[in-house]
Amino acid sequence: QLLRNKMNYLSRVLAVSCAALTTVNAHEDAKQFVSDQTIFKSDGLNTTSYGWTEYKQCDSRWSSDPLGTCGGTTVCSAGCAMSSVAMIIATKGGNYDPGSLNSWLTSNDGYASGCNIVWASVDQLGYTTFMGKQDPTEQEICDGLSAGHGLVANVHDGGHWVLLTACLGNGVFAVNDPGYSTTSYKHSEIVDLAVYH
C-alpha cells in the first residue's frame, strides 16, 4: 500500500523531460517549428521578461551538463521543464540557475526515472509551493500571473515546457521560452500547466 501511495504521488507531480515527451529528436523537433529553426543560445547576462528571470537551457554555462542521471541527455537537449522552474525560483529570490538547480535536483531526489523532474521537489528550497497540474481558463491564468504565481506551460503538442510571464489578450500569453526564441503562445497551444504559488 505504501509503495502504491508513493507511485500515485509521483504520477501526480512528475513531468517528463522535453526529449521524452516527443517522438522525434531535438534536431528534428526544432525543424518542425519553422519560425525557430534552432535551439536559441545565449551566453549573456540573465534578462527579465515582465519581471521574470529568463534562462536558456542551451546557455554554454550548463548546456552540456547531464540532465539528472539519464545517459546521453543534457540540459540543452531536454532541460526545458527544469529551466522553467529555475526561472521561477530565481525570480522569487533563490540563487539558482538551470546548472545549479539541475545539480540540486540530481542530489536531492528531484528527478524520477533519471531525468523527469518531480515538480514538488523544489518546494524544499522554500521559494515555491507546487499546487499541481491544472487546466485553467485564460482568465484564471491571467489572475494567477497577476498574483505572481509561477506557471509552467506544456506546449508543442506536449513536447516542450515554457514559463508564462504575462497576458497579452485575445488568448495570447508572453513567455520565457528556455529552448526557442518564441516569445508568446496561445491558450489553445497549452496542453498542460504546472502551477506554483
Backbone hydrogen bonds, N-H to C=O, Kabsch-Sander energy under -0.5 kcal/mol:
donor,donor_aa,acceptor,acceptor_aa,energy
5,N,1,Q,-2.6
6,K,2,L,-2.3
7,M,3,L,-2.5
8,N,4,R,-2.4
9,Y,5,N,-2.4
10,L,6,K,-2.8
11,S,7,M,-2.3
12,R,8,N,-1.3
12,R,9,Y,-0.5
13,V,9,Y,-1.5
14,L,10,L,-1.0
15,A,117,I,-2.6
18,C,78,A,-1.2
21,L,17,S,-1.1
21,L,18,C,-0.6
22,T,18,C,-0.5
22,T,19,A,-0.9
29,D,25,N,-2.8
30,A,26,A,-2.4
31,K,27,H,-1.5
32,Q,28,E,-1.3
32,Q,29,D,-0.5
33,F,29,D,-0.7
33,F,30,A,-0.7
34,V,32,Q,-1.1
36,D,33,F,-2.4
37,Q,30,A,-0.7
37,Q,33,F,-2.1
38,T,36,D,-3.0
40,F,179,G,-1.4
47,T,54,E,-0.8
49,S,52,W,-2.3
52,W,49,S,-2.0
53,T,87,M,-0.6
54,E,47,T,-2.4
57,Q,178,P,-2.3
58,C,178,P,-0.6
59,D,56,K,-1.7
62,W,59,D,-2.0
63,S,59,D,-2.4
65,D,62,W,-1.8
67,L,73,T,-2.8
68,G,66,P,-0.8
69,T,114,G,-2.6
70,C,67,L,-1.7
71,G,69,T,-0.6
73,T,70,C,-1.5
74,T,72,G,-0.5
75,V,65,D,-2.1
76,C,63,S,-2.2
78,A,74,T,-2.0
79,G,75,V,-2.2
83,S,79,G,-2.5
84,S,80,C,-2.1
85,V,81,A,-2.1
86,A,82,M,-2.2
87,M,83,S,-1.6
88,I,84,S,-1.4
89,I,85,V,-2.4
90,A,86,A,-2.6
91,T,87,M,-2.2
92,K,88,I,-2.0
93,G,90,A,-1.5
94,G,89,I,-3.0
96,Y,94,G,-1.6
101,L,97,D,-3.0
102,N,98,P,-1.9
103,S,99,G,-1.8
104,W,100,S,-2.3
105,L,101,L,-3.1
106,T,102,N,-2.4
107,S,103,S,-1.8
108,N,104,W,-1.2
110,G,105,L,-3.1
111,Y,105,L,-0.5
112,A,116,N,-2.9
115,C,112,A,-0.6
115,C,113,S,-0.8
116,N,112,A,-2.2
117,I,115,C,-0.7
118,V,110,G,-2.6
119,W,13,V,-3.2
119,W,117,I,-0.9
121,S,118,V,-2.0
122,V,119,W,-0.9
123,D,120,A,-1.6
124,Q,121,S,-1.4
125,L,122,V,-1.9
126,G,123,D,-1.7
131,M,195,V,-3.2
132,G,195,V,-0.8
134,Q,193,L,-2.5
141,I,137,T,-2.1
142,C,138,E,-2.5
143,D,139,Q,-2.6
144,G,140,E,-2.2
145,L,141,I,-2.6
146,S,142,C,-2.3
147,A,143,D,-1.5
148,G,145,L,-1.5
149,H,144,G,-2.7
150,G,196,Y,-1.7
151,L,149,H,-0.6
151,L,164,L,-0.5
152,V,150,G,-0.6
152,V,194,A,-2.7
153,A,151,L,-0.7
153,A,162,V,-2.6
154,N,192,D,-2.8
155,V,153,A,-0.6
155,V,160,H,-2.9
158,G,155,V,-0.6
159,G,155,V,-0.8
159,G,156,H,-1.1
160,H,155,V,-1.5
162,V,153,A,-2.4
163,L,176,N,-2.2
164,L,151,L,-2.8
164,L,162,V,-0.6
165,T,174,A,-3.0
166,A,174,A,-1.2
168,L,166,A,-0.5
168,L,172,V,-2.9
169,G,172,V,-0.8
172,V,169,G,-1.3
173,F,185,Y,-3.0
174,A,166,A,-2.4
175,V,183,T,-2.1
176,N,163,L,-2.7
177,D,175,V,-0.7
177,D,182,T,-0.5
185,Y,173,F,-2.0
187,H,171,G,-3.3
189,E,186,K,-1.8
190,I,187,H,-1.5
191,V,154,N,-3.1
191,V,189,E,-0.6
192,D,154,N,-0.8
193,L,134,Q,-0.6
194,A,152,V,-2.9
195,V,132,G,-2.2
196,Y,150,G,-2.8
197,H,129,T,-2.7
